[in-house]
Amino acid sequence: MSEPAANADLKRAPPGSPEPGAQHEPPRAAPRPKNYLVLSIFSCFCPAYPINIVAFVFSIMALNSYSQGDIEGSRRLGRNALWVAVASIMIGLLIIGIYCVVHFTTHAI
């Protein structure tokens, strides 16, 4: 008859440990920073080739940095990828605009 009492002592949690019925949230992982991969791929279709390749490289580096656990580095590289991709798109549109103006305003004699 003393055996059930011994089992009751084994089932008790040690002092200082959380209660078994208490709900605890798992630790939250940091949200994934944006790496702007789609935007940098889109910028590769603009005619500013050295610049848009740099945006693509920054984007891939941000993705790799996040997978290695460097959240702040990933955020910084993603922001760099965004600005370089935007600059590449703007320069590409400027090149296309200049080409159209030159093409349609010159007269072939």
N, C-alpha and C positions, 0 to 999 in steps of 0.2 A: 504494500500500500504506500510505501514511502517513495516508490519509483515515480509516480506522476508528479510529485512535488519537486523532484530533482529535474525532470524535464521542463517544468515551469520556470525554473531558474535559468536553464540554458536558453530559453526562448526570449528572455529579457534582453533588451539592448544595453550595451555598456553605458555608463554615465557619460553625459556630454555628447552623445551621438544624437542625430536627428530622429524624431519619432517616425516609425515606419509608415504611419498613415498620413503624415504631413506631405503636402505637395510642394516640391521644389522645382523651380524652373532650371533647365539646363543652361549652362553659360552660353551667352549669345556670341556668335561669331561676328566679326566686323562685317558690315555690308560690303559687297564687292564694288570697288570703284569702277567707274566707266573707263573703258580703254579706247573707245571710239574707233573700233576696227572697221565697222561698216563705212563710216565717213572717210576714213583714210583709204579704203579700197575704192570708194567712189571718186576720191580726189585723184586716183591714179589714171582716170580717164581724161584728165585735163592736161593740156600741153605744157606743163611746167615740171618736166620729168625729174630733175634732181631733187626738187623740193617735196614732191608728193611721195617719193620713195623714202625720204627721211621721215615723213609723217607715218608711213606704214611701219617703218622700223621702230619708231617710238611706241606705236600701238602694240606691236608684238612684244617689245620689252616690258610694257606695262602689264601685259598678260602673264609673262614669265615671272615678273616680280611679285605679282599677286599669288601665283602658284607656289612661290618660295616662301611666302608668309610676310613679305615686306609690304604692308598696306600703305604706308605713307609714301614709299617710293613708287608704288603702283599708281597712286593718286597723282603724284607729281609728273610721272611719265605720261599718264593719260591726258593730263592738262596740256602738256607740251605737244602731244599728238593732235589734240583738238586745234590748238592755235596754228600749228604748221599746216594741218589739213585745210583750215579755213584760208590761210594765206595762199596755199597752193591753188585752191579753187578760185580765189579772187584774181591771182596772177594769170591763171588759165583763161578766165573770162576776159581779162584785159587783152591778152594775146589774141583771142578769137575776135574781139571787137576791133582791134587795130587791123587785123588781117581783113576783116569784112569792109572796113572803111577804105583801106588801100585798094582792095580788089574792085569795089564798086565805084570808086571815084576816079580811077585812072581810065583814060580813053585809049583804046587800041586803034591806031591809025592804019 
